């Protein structure tokens, strides 16, 4: 009799233990399902973000030129003109001495990436893009960082990407960029149709525009005269802006000298018709753009990150005879 009771007790404990094990298994499977689902959702979100969500305030759709920094064996500026279907690559010597935005002073090109990486919230590629925007006075829309493939020059990379649809996969798989995957695909398909005779490579060191100087520490660097530099960069003019020939006024609405002249140079290099460069009567915290609805206004709003919301008080600024007005606020002092 006692043996039967013990057997029943053991049998009941076994059933209870088995039930507990099943509950734990179900719980574990449930947790795994949640985790797996989270991974899928987050992975899908990252995929969507990489495909369509730009880190910039606009995405390239092929209406205008696109200018990108290419960081590989050397640092170069790549420009694709979709209207004329041509490519321009500007190779810059590492020893070029450049004014770096955000108050960093002058640095050699070779050191700017590491400088940006050492600064929280900036990043090396972003600082390179901003620096070259200022140096060339053309809008740099993003970057293509092929650092892991630094045995290739910018020309070799573009040539690889122009080949059949499956070429360049190894390059792209290790690419760091701030343009979306959709923009990258569109760019690759676009440049694939560019004829070889419409690809121009400019080596600044081979052109008569750089001067050699010696720094106090004995370093040899190159400097460039902006006027000479602009004379060889006519291929970077944007046909969509140039064709409209809209009159443009650039006003300095911040407490910083020569701001209007600096950014008027960029607008002119873009193909804009700047007729006024002056100081504004009022100071603004944020840059404002307004004027006739046009491709020129659209492109300039991309570059200057201007909002469409203009208060009644700000509308009083529209006293210029120009068709497009740019009021540079305090947000552009460090750029």
C-alpha positions, 0 to 999 in steps of 0.5 A, spaced: 500 500 500 505 505 501 509 503 495 502 504 491 502 511 494 509 513 493 508 511 486 502 515 485 506 521 488 512 520 484 507 520 478 503 526 480 510 530 481 512 527 474 506 530 471 507 537 475 514 537 473 512 536 465 507 541 465 512 546 468 517 544 463 512 545 458 510 552 460 517 554 461 518 552 454 512 556 451 515 562 455 522 561 452 519 560 445 514 566 446 520 570 448 524 568 442 518 570 437 518 577 440 526 578 440 525 575 433 520 579 431 523 585 433 529 583 429 525 583 423 522 589 424 528 593 426 532 590 420 526 592 416 526 599 418 533 600 417 532 597 410 527 602 409 531 608 412 537 606 408 533 605 401 529 612 402 530 616 408 536 621 407 540 624 412 539 630 409 533 635 408 532 633 401 534 627 396 537 627 389 532 625 384 536 627 378 533 634 377 540 637 379 547 636 379 549 631 385 556 633 388 559 628 392 566 627 396 569 620 395 574 618 400 578 612 398 586 612 396 585 620 395 580 625 397 576 627 390 570 631 389 565 627 384 560 631 380 555 628 375 551 632 371 544 629 369 542 634 364 548 633 359 550 626 362 557 628 364 562 626 370 567 631 373 572 628 378 577 633 381 583 630 385 585 634 391 592 633 393 593 631 401 597 637 402 592 642 400 591 647 406 584 649 407 579 653 412 575 648 416 568 650 418 566 651 425 572 655 427 577 650 426 582 654 422 586 651 417 588 644 416 591 640 411 586 636 407 589 629 410 588 631 417 580 633 416 577 627 417 580 625 423 579 632 426 571 631 424 572 624 427 574 627 434 569 632 435 562 629 438 556 630 433 560 632 427 564 626 424 570 626 419 566 625 412 561 630 414 567 635 416 570 633 409 564 635 405 563 642 409 570 644 408 570 642 400 563 646 400 567 652 402 573 651 398 570 649 391 564 654 393 559 649 390 554 645 394 557 638 396 551 634 397 554 628 401 560 623 401 562 616 399 567 613 403 571 607 400 576 607 406 576 599 406 578 599 398 583 605 399 587 602 393 583 605 388 583 612 386 576 616 385 576 615 377 577 607 378 571 607 383 567 611 378 569 606 372 568 600 376 561 603 378 559 604 371 560 597 368 555 592 368 549 592 373 553 587 378 559 590 378 562 594 384 558 590 389 564 588 393 565 596 393 558 598 395 558 592 400 563 596 404 561 603 403 559 608 408 555 614 405 549 619 407 545 618 401 540 613 401 540 606 397 535 609 392 539 615 391 545 610 390 542 605 385 539 611 381 546 614 381 549 608 378 544 607 373 545 614 371 552 614 370 552 607 367 550 611 360 555 616 360 560 616 354 567 615 356 569 622 352 564 626 357 568 624 363 573 629 365 578 628 371 582 635 373 588 634 378 589 640 381 596 639 382 597 639 375 593 645 374 596 652 374 592 654 380 595 652 386 601 655 390 606 652 394 607 655 401 612 653 407 608 653 414 612 655 420 613 648 422 617 646 415 611 643 412 610 644 405 602 645 403 598 648 397 594 654 397 589 656 392 587 663 389 579 662 389 579 666 382 583 661 379 580 656 382 573 658 380 576 659 373 577 651 372 570 649 375 566 651 370 564 644 369 560 644 375 555 649 373 548 646 374 544 647 367 537 647 371 539 653 375 544 657 369 538 656 364 533 660 368 538 666 369 534 668 375 536 674 378 538 673 385 540 677 391 544 675 397 544 679 404 548 678 410 543 678 416 548 675 421 553 679 425 559 676 421 563 680 416 563 678 408 558 672 409 554 675 403 560 675 399 562 668 401 556 664 399 554 669 393 560 665 390 557 659 391 551 661 388 555 664 382 559 657 381 552 654 381 550 658 375 546 663 379 545 670 376 547 674 383 545 682 382 546 684 389 550 682 395 549 686 401 548 687 409 540 686 411 537 691 415 535 686 420 538 680 423 536 673 423 537 667 427 535 662 421 536 663 414 531 665 409 529 664 402 523 666 398 522 669 391 519 666 384 517 659 384 523 656 380 528 650 379 533 655 382 529 657 388 528 649 389 535 648 389 537 654 393 532 651 398 536 645 398 543 648 399 541 653 405 536 648 408 531 654 408 524 653 411 517 655 407 514 658 413 515 666 413 512 670 418 509 677 416 514 680 420 519 677 416 516 678 409 518 685 410 525 683 408 522 682 401 524 689 398 529 687 393 528 687 386 531 680 385 527 674 383 530 670 389 532 673 395 537 669 400 538 672 407 543 669 411 542 668 418 546 666 424 545 659 423 550 660 417 556 663 421 560 657 422 559 654 415 
